[in-house]
């Protein structure tokens, strides 16, 4: 035990408290930087989630447009493409995953309206392509 003075007189602090206090003081700048980085990541994630309703709306529009194009293709005897279907499906994940991650960790200020709108529009186009080339017969 180590004597700690202050406030109400002498009291004894356990050694682990002293170790934690000294460790905090030794790494204070790194801890504060990590705290600010975590706060920035949270704020950016909340800002990115602001565009979730737009994403869902345009995904629904892309899906409806693609399914309409599929119905036209089915009635006119067009060909289906499993390759294009799977490419569009996986590219949606890439656009949302990598695009969202890049927006969250970009070290400079972000033009949210432009970047998030671009990700949403690309996802809408890929959803349209995915459902337009879906199987002719289920």
N, C-alpha and C positions, 0 to 999 in steps of 0.2 A: 504494500500500500504506500501511496505517496501523499504527503500533506498538501492540501489545496486550500489556500486562503482566499477570502472574499465573501462578500455578502454577510453571512451570519457568523463568521469566525472560522475556526479551524474545523475541517472535516477531512476525512480520508477518502480519496478517490481510488477505485480499483485500477489495477495496472492496465487492463484492456481499454478502459476509457482514455487513459493517457496515451496509449498506443494509437488509438483511433484519432485523437485530437492531433497528435504529432504528424500522423500520416496525412490528415486533411491539410494541415498547414504546409506540409512539404509539397503537396500536389494541388494546391488551391487553384492555380490558373488552369490546369488541365480539367479539373472538376467543373469549374465555372464555364469553361468552353464547351464541355460535354452537355451541361445543363442548357446553355443557350442553343446549341445545335439541336437538342431534343425539342425545345420549345419551337424553334423555327420549323422543324420537320412536322410537328403537330399543326402549326398554323397553315403550312402549305398543304397538308393533307386535308384539312377542313376546307380550304379554298378550292382544292381539286374536287371535293365531294359536292361543292356547290353546282358543278356541272353535271352531276349524276342524272338529274331529271331531263336535261337536254339530251344526254346520251341515251337514256331509255326511250325518249320520244323518237329520236332519229333512228334508233335501232328498230323500233316498231314500224316506222315508215319504210325503212330499207327492207325489212322482212315482208311487209305487205306488197311492196313494189316487186320484190323478187318472186314471191309466190304468184303474183299476177302474171309476171313474165313466164313463170314455169307453166301456168295453166295455158297460156297462149302457145308455148312450145309444145306442150302435150297434144293440143288439138291440131296443130299443124304438122306434127311428126318430126319435130327437131330432135337433135341428138343430145343425150345427157353427157356430163363430164364429171366423173368421180374425182379426177385429178384436180380440176378447178374448184370443186366443192371443198375438198380437204385443204387445198392451199388457202382459200379464202377463210375457212374456219380457223386455221392455225395462225394466219396473219392477223386476224382480229385479236387473238391473245397477245401476239407480239406488239401490235399497235397500242393496246391498252396497258400491257405490262411494262414494256420498255419505255413507251412514251410517258406513262405515269411516273415511273421510277426516275426518268431523266428530269421531269419537272420537279420532283420532290428533292432531288439532291443537287440540282444545278446551283453552282456557287454564286451566281450573279442574280440580280433581280429578274423576275420572269414576267413577260407580257402574257398574262393568264388568258385574256380573251382570245388572243391569236392562237396560242399553243394548244389550249384545251379545245377550242373550236376545231382546230385542224385534226386533232386526235378523234374527236367525235365524228367529223365528216368522213374521215378515212374509214372509221369503224362502220358507219352507215353504208358506204359504198361496198365494203367487203361483205356486210350482211346481205345486201341486195344481190351481190354476185353469188354468195353461198346458196341462197334459197332459189335463185334463178336457174342454177344448174343442178338442183337436187334431183333425185331419181324421178323418172317419169311415172313409174307405177310403184305403189307402196305395197 
